[in-house]
Amino acid sequence: MLWVKTFHVFFVIGWFAELFYLPRILVNLAQVPDPGAERDRLLLMARKLRRFGHMLSGVAVALGLWLWLGFHIGDTQHWIHAKLLLVVGLFVFEAACGRQLKAFQAGRTPHDHVWYRWFNEIPTVLLAGILVLVIVQPF
């Protein structure tokens, strides 16, 4: 099970690379007012990053479920339910990033760069909560 845990953490780290960097690309897209080479390059980077991160998240979740079932976590440890709720929040965030990216691909800029800078902080807050729940296991 330690190998499974190791690979789970590895793929979670990869997924968070997407969750941290994709919103940053959205900030940059919001600052590029006109279509052109810079906007096209940012859109290409965002599409590739999203596709790669989506694959990593699938593997991370599959390994996490394997751990959950293998260790029978959750029978008496309720912190796991809160952690899973925050993981669902990460998937909602990832889907929101996808919607924002589609809007940029359609030539729209849904929000200004300041909004995206705040949006960029959501995965950091969720990660902090997940780490506290997993390491401290407060309940």
N, C-alpha and C positions, 0 to 999 in steps of 0.2 A: 504493500500500500504506500510505502514511502516514495516509490517510483511514480505512482499515480499522482500523489500529492505534488511531487517535484514538477511533473509535466503540467499539472493543473496551474500551478503558480506561474510557470514559464508562459503558458498560453494566455493567462490573465494579464500578465505584464505586456505581452504583445497587443492584446485587445485594448489595453489602456493607452498604448501608443496612438492608436486611432482615436480614442475618445478624448485625448488631450490635444492632438495635433489637428484633427479635422475642424473643430471649431475655430482654431487659430487661422486656418486657411479661409474660413468663412469671414473672419474679421478682415483679412486682406482683400477678399473679394468685394466686401462692402466698401472698401476704400478705393477700388478701381472703378471709376465712373463710366468709362466708355468701353465698348467691345474692342478687343484687340489682342495682340500676342500675349500680353501679361495675363489678361483675364482667361484666355484659352489655356495657358500653361497651368494656372491655378485650378481651373476646372478639371483638367486632366489629372493633376496631382490628387485632387480631392476624390475623384471617381476611383482611381487606383487604390488609394488609401482606404476608402470605404469598403471596397470589394475585399481587400486583404484582411482588414479588421473584422469584417463580418465572418469570414472563414475562421479566424482565430477565436472569435467569441463562441462559435459553435463547438469547437473542440474543447475550449475552456469549460463550457457548461456541461458537455458530455462527461468530461473527467470529474467535474464537481458532483454531478449526480452519482457517478460511480463511487466516489468517496462517501457521499451522504448515505447511500444504500449499504456500502461496505462497512461503515463504522456504526450504522444504526443511530446516527446523530438525529436528534429531534424528538426522541421519545420523552426525554426528561429535560433536555436543554432547549429552552425556548429562544435563546439568542439566534438560533439558526433561522427561525421564522422571520425575525426582523432583518437578518442578513439577506435572506431570499427576497424580501420586499425591496430592499435597496438594489439588489441585482436586477429586479424587474424595472426599477427606476432607471438603471443604466440602459436597459433595452429600449425604454421609452425615449430616453435622451438620444440614443443612437438613431431611432426612427425619426425623431425631430430633426436631427442633423441631416438625414436623408431627404426629408421634405424641404428643408432650407436649400440643400444642394440642388434639388430639382427646380426650385424657383430660380436660382441663379442660372441654371442651364437654360431655362426658358427666357432668360434675358431680364428678369426682374431682380430688384434688390429689396427684399421684404423689410429689412430693418437697417438702421445705421450701424456704423462700426462700434459705437458705444454699447448698443444693445448686445451685439455679439461678444463684446469683451465680458459682459456680465454672464451671458449664456455660457461662455468658455469656462466659468468657475464651477458649474454644476457637477461635472465628474469628480472634481477635487473634493467637494463636500461629500459626495456619495462614497468615495474611496475612504475618506477619513472615518465615516460612520461604519463602513464594512470592516476596516482594520480594528477599530475599537471593539466591535462585536466579536470578531474572530479571536483576537488576542486576549482581551479582558474577560470576555464571556460574562457580561454583567448579570445575566438572569438565565 
